[in-house]
Amino acid sequence: MKKIALIALVIVSGILSAQAQSAYKVHVKIKDTKDSMVFLAHYYGKPLPVIYKTDSARIDKHGVALLQSNDTAFTGGMYMLMMPDRATIYEFVLNKGDDITMTTTAGKPTDEVVFTNSPENDYFKAYTAYAKDYSKRQQEYAKQLKEAKTTADSAIVRKKATEDYKAGIAYRADFIKEHPNTFIAHIFGAMQTPQVPEGDHFLEDGKTKDSTFAFKYYKEHYWDNFNFRDDRLILTPLYDGKLEEYINKLTYPAPDSMEKEADMLLSKTKGTKDLFHYTLYWLTRNVETSKIMGMDEVFVYLVENYYMKGDAFWLKSDELAKYVDRAQKIAPNVIGNLAPEIKVQNIMTKEQVSLLDTKAKYTLLVFYASDCGHCQHEIPILDSAYNAILKSKGVKVLTIATKGDEKAITDFIKKDSITDWINTWDPEETGNKAGGWRDKYDVYSTPTIYLLDEKKIIRGKRVDASNIVTIIDNLERKERDKAEKKDKKGTGKAGS
């Protein structure tokens, strides 16, 4: 019994010790400053000026303050000591369990702060000084380049600048090798960009130069040195910019490519808290606000495969419901789906019109309102494009007036001379009922225009007069290419 009691005492003692341990302690000593406030702030994915205050303390008459927290969820990262003017900021590394002292004089730069009991900040301070000198040298190179008299002079300056740039890369690479387990090493890894091997590169035949090698290599190795398991990296000003470059500049803007890259990034961050949260939020927001046609399909994909499977752990039930509801409204009308049926009344003939029974090589489905200012501007432009090009390409236009009485709608039609179109209205307001055209086509603003092919497959969504012709031309080019490949394949078989 005594042994059991002793073990229990040790366990309890360990628990109490863990509970008593501070998440961090930062002792601040600022000369020439007293009776003032000091704030602890941090990054969250983005660079300045986007920062978040997380703690504060009062500097006493001796210029001393203590920032302390017992938050067990604290992970650490790149933090800032911010003075009341909000302009004076001291960056430093703060890890979980740190008990460090920062000593400086009011107005002194970050690289002159003295850290006690913090080797990581000694490393960071040394790099800050190096980066400061590097920036000065690069400014001098820029000045020399501007003043260069000859091509040879310019080449000499560029060579110096390039060598200095490579030295910076080597500085960080050497540090990573010497101190691989430090947070500074993880920051340097996140900062690294792929260095494309110099020289010529060829395709598999060994003769044809591969003009895409640099791009492919850069993209394939983009995340090589980013530690996706270190949540502290979200508290640096690096991640948002890296996501922006990789997704919006290096990834082909098509749903299947975006979905593939989203899965890759989310699988790498799965199991972390902040990195996964930020990645899923960023990817969702990026496609949700994208002006590129087809990205709504990626939104639906993310909601169905992550949000609806419980991965958005930070959302409350009502917040999650909004994502699900939005995805369910978009899902029926993503590009590549068969257009949902609509049956409405032709306002001129009073006959019922079925969208799916409308025979045309292409159908433009136009939702508009007669009192909508944007519609009053866009519909005449669309009509001009229809008469100039679209009609000859086999396009029919089917309009649905989303609101307005019969006279207002017919006046609009006659005023804009769009009597050649199939103009309908919805006197029974079926579109405003559950499962009506408003739900089926996600019509929350006007004009909303869809392009359908001969089989009524959605080929364009929220298009306008400026891009309809281009979309049709691209579709027809793909069909020609497909037919040519089929012919070549058939000819090859016959020849054999």
N, C-alpha and C positions, 0 to 999 in steps of 0.2 A: 504494500500500500504506500509505503514511503517513497519507493521508486516511482510509482505512478504519479504521486503528488509532486515529486520533484520534476518529472517530465512536463506535467501540466504547468508548473510554475515557469519553466523555461519557455514553453510555448506562449503563455500569456505575456511573459516579459518581452518576447520577440515581437508579439503583436503590438504591444504598447510602444515599443521602440520604433516600430515601423510607422505607427500612427503619429508619433511625436516628431518624426523626421520632417523637416521642411522640404517643400517642393523646390524652393530656392530662397536664398538670402543674398541680397545685394546691398552692401554697405557703401554708401555714397559720401564722399568727402570733396566738397567744392570750395576752394578758397575764393574769397571776395564775394561770397553769396551767403545770405542768411535770411531767416524768416520768410521763406518762399516755398513754393511747391515744386516737386519734380515728378514726372510721369514716366511710367514704363509702357512702351508701345511695341508693336510688332507688325511685321508684314503678314500678308496672307495671299500668297500666290502672285500678287502684282507688285510693281515697283512704286516708289514715291510718285505722287503724293498720297497714295492709298495706304494708310496705316491705321491700326486699331489700338486705342488705349486700353490697357488691361489692369493697371495698378497705379497707385499714387502714394506719395509720402510728403511730409512737411520737412523742409530743411530747417534745422534749428539755428540758434544764434551762433553756433560754432561752425556752421556750414556742413553739418552732418545729417544724414537721413538714412532710414532703413526701409528697403522694399523687401517684403517677405510674404510667402504664401504657403499654405498647407494643402493646396489643391492636388489631389491624387491623380487627376487627369492631365496634369501638366506634362508636356513632352519636351519642351525646349525648342530652341531655334535661334534665328537671328533677331535680336531685340534692339530697342533703342531707348536711351535715356533722353527724355525730351524736357526741355526747360519751359517755363511758363510762356515765353515769347513764341513758342511752337516753331521757331525757326532754328534754334540751337539744338542739334541732335547729335548724340554720341552712339554710334553703332557698336554692338558687342555681341558675343556669343553667350547664351545662357542655357545651360544644360540642366536636366533634372537632378536635384540634389546639390547643386552648386552653392557654395558659401564663399562669395568673392567680395573683394573691395575694389572700388573704382575711385581713384584720386586724380583730381585735375584742378585747374584754375579757370574761373569764368572766362569764356571767350576763346579758350584754347581749342585747337582742332582735335579730332578723334585720335590721330596718330600720336598725340602727346599725352593721352590718358595713361596713367600708371595703373596696371592691374596687379592685384595680389591674390595668390592662391588660384590662378587660372591660366595654365599653360596654353589652352586653346586661344585665349585672347592675346597672349604674347605672340602666337603665330599669326593671328588675325591682324594685330597691330603692325607686325613686320611686313605683312602683305599689303596693308593699307599704305604704308610708306613707299613700298616698291611701286604700287599702282600709281601713286601720286607722282613719283619721279618719271614713270613710264609715260604718263599723260603729258607731262611737261616736254619730254623728248619728242613725242609725236606731234605736239604743237609746233615745236621748233622745226621738225622735218617738213611740216605743211608750209611753214614760212619760207624755208629754203627752197622748196619746190616752186613756190610762187615767184621767188626771186631768181630762179635758175635761168641762165642766158641761153644755154644750148641743150640739145637732146642728151648729150653725154652727161652734163651736169645733173639733169633730171634723173637719169638712170642711176647715178651714184647715190642720190638722195633716196630714191625708191628702194634701192638695195639695202641701205642702212635701216630704213623703216621696216622693211620685210624681215631683216635679220633680228631687229629688236622685237618684232611681233612673235617670231619663232622662239626667241629667248623667253618671252612671257609664257608661251605654251610649255616650254621645257621646265620653267620654274614651277609651274603648277603640277606637271607630271612627276617631277622629282619629289615634290612634297607628298604626293599621293603614295609614292613608293615607300618613302621614309616614315610616314605617319598614316597608314591606311585606315586605321579605325577611328580617326578623329572626325568630328563634324566638319571641320575646315576641309578635310580631304573629300568629303561627300559634296561640299559646296563646289570645290574645284572640279570635281567630276561632272557635276551638273552644268558647269560653265563651259566644259569642253565641247568643241564642235569637231566633227569628223575631218581629218586631214586627208584629202584625196591623194592617192599615190601619183607622183609625177610621171611623165612619160606617156607614150602612146599605148592605147589599149584596143584590143581587137575582138571581133566577134568570134564565134566558134570556128569559123573557117580559117582563122589565123591570118587573114589578109585584109579583110574589111575593117576599117577603123570604127570603133564603137563610139558614136557621137553622144550617146546617152550614159556613158560609163560614169562620168563625174556625178551626174544627178542621182543615178541608181546607188552608187557607193555612198554618197552623202546621206541619202534617205535610209539605206539599210543599216548604217552605223550611227544614226542620229542619237539613239538612246543608249549606246554602248556603256557609257560611264555614269549614267544616272541611276542612283540607288532608289528604286521604287519601294523599298522596304523601310525607308527612313522618313517617318512622318514629319520630322523637323524641317525637311526641305520645303514644305508648304509655307513655312514661316521664313521664307527668303523671297527676294523679288525676281525669281527666276522662272518658276513653273508656268505661269500664265503665258509668258512670251514664247516659251518653248512649245506649248500646245498650239498657240496661234500659228507659229511657223510650220510646224509639222502637219497640222490638219488643214489649214487654209492655204498653204503655199506649196507643200510637198505632196499632198494627197489629191488624187484626181477627184474632181467634184461630182461624183456619181454615187447614188445610194449604196451600191454593193461595196465600193471602195471605202466609203465613210464607215459603213457598218463593220467591215473587216478591221479597220484601224481602231475603231472604238472598242471592239472586243479585245484587241491586243492590249491596249492601254488599261482597260478595266481588269483584265486578267493579271497584269503585272502589279496593279495596286490593290487587288483583292486581298482582304485580310488586314489592311491598314485602316486607320480611321479617317484621318484628314485628307490624305492623298486620294483615296478612293472617293470620298465625298466630293472633293473639289473636281476630280476628273469627270465623274458622272454628271455633276451639275454643269460643268463647263461644256461638255459635249452636247448636253441637252439644250442648253441655252444657245449654243452656237448654231445648231440646226433650226431651232425654233425661230430665231431672228434672221436666218439666212435669206438672202434675196435670190439664191440659186434655186431654180425649179427642181423639184424632186426631193428636196431635203426634208420635207414633211414625212416622207416615208421612213427616214432615219429616226425621226422623232418617235414615230409609232413603234419602230423596232426597239428603241431604247426603253420605252415605257413597258412594252410587252415582255421584254427579256430581262429587265432589271427592276424597274419600279414595281411592277405587278408580281414580282417574285420575292419581294421583301428586301431588296438590296438598298433601297433609299431609306435607311434606318433612321435618318434624322427628321423625316417628315411626319407630321401628325396625320391622323386618319383623314381629316377633312382636306388637308393639303394634298395628300396622295390622291384622293378622289378627284381633284381637279385635273391632275395629270392624266388619270385614267379616262375621265370624261372627254378630255380634249383629244386623246389618242383614238377613242372610239368614234368620235365625230370625223376624224381625218381618215381613218382606216379604209372606209368604203370607196374613197375617191382619190387614192394615191395613183400616181402615174403607173400604167401597166395593167390596172384593173379594168374590168368591164364596167362601163358607165351604168349606174343604177337607173332603172326605168323611171320616167316621168310622164304622166298623162295630164295634159292641161288643155285649155280651150283656146282655139285660134280666135283672137279678138275681132278679126275682120269677117270671118266666115261662120263663126260660132261652132265649127266642127271640132271634135276632140282630136288632139295631136298626141301621138305616141313618139317619144324620142327614139326608142329602139326600132320603130318601124319607118323612121325617116331615112329614105334612100339617098346616100351621097357618098362620094369618095372621102370627104372630110366634112365634119359638122362642127360648127362653132356654136357652143351653148353659152348664151350671154344672159346673165342675170343683171337687171338694171332697175332703176327707179326713175320715173319721169321728173321728179323734183330734185334729183341728185345732181349737184353742180358738176361733180367729176364726170358723171355719165353724160351730161349735156356737152361736155368738152370732148370726151373720148369717142362717143358713138359716131359723130360725123367723121372723125379721123378713121375709124374702123370701116365706115361705109366707103370712104375714098379708097382704102386699101382693097376692099372687096371688089369694087368696080374696076380698079386698075389691074389687079393681079389675082386675087383669091377666087373670084368667080370662074376664071379660066382654068384654075387648078382643080375644079370640081368641088368647091367649098359651098355648103349651104349654111345659112345662119338661122338659128332658132333662138328667139329671145323669150325670156320670161320676165314680165313686169312684176317686181316683188311687192309693189304696193301702188295705190292710186286708183281712182275711179275710172270707169270706161272712157269718159270724155277726155280726161287728162292724158290717158295713155294713147288714145287714137290721135289726139292733137300732137303729141310728141312724135308719133310715127310719121304723120303727114308733114310736120314741120321739118324733120330731118330726111324726108323722102326715102325712108327705109321700107317701103311697101313691097319691095322684092324679097324681103326676108320673111321667114315664118314667125309672125309676131303673136305671142300668146299672153294670156293673163290668168289670174287665179281668183275668180270671183268667190269661190267657196273657201278661200284661204287654207287650202290643203297643205301648202308649204309650211304654214306656221304650226301645224299639228305634229305630234310625235311621229317620226318616220317619214315626214314630208320632204319635199325637195330641199328645204333649208338645212335639214339634218343631213340628208344624203350627200349634199354638195358643199356643206360647211360654209354657207352663205351668211357671213356676218358683216359684210360691207359690199358696196356696189361701186363700179361694175365688177363682177366676178365672171371670168371667161375661161371656159374649158375648150380644148381642141380634142376631138374624137376622130378616130380613123374610120374606115369603111365598116369595120366590124364593131364599131362603137367602143373600142378600147381607148382609154384615156391616154393621150399622147402629150398633152400640154395642160398645165394648170395655172390659173391666175396669169394668163398671158395677156398681151395687149397688141395693138396694131404694129408696134415697133419690132416685135419678134416672131409673130405668127408665120410670116413668109420664111424666115430662117429655119424655124422648127420644121415646117413642111419640107423645105429643101433638104434638110438633114435626114428626115425620114425617107425621102425618095432616094437620096444617095445611098443610104444603107440598104434599101431594097435592091437597087441596081448592083451594088457590091455583092449582095447575097446571091442574086441571080447569076452574076458573072462567075462566082466561085462554083455554083452548082453546075453551070455549063462546062466549066473547065474540068470539073470532076467527072462529068458525064463523058466528055470528049476523051479524057484519059482512059476511062474504062473501055470505050469503044476501040481506041487505038491499040490497047493491049490485047 
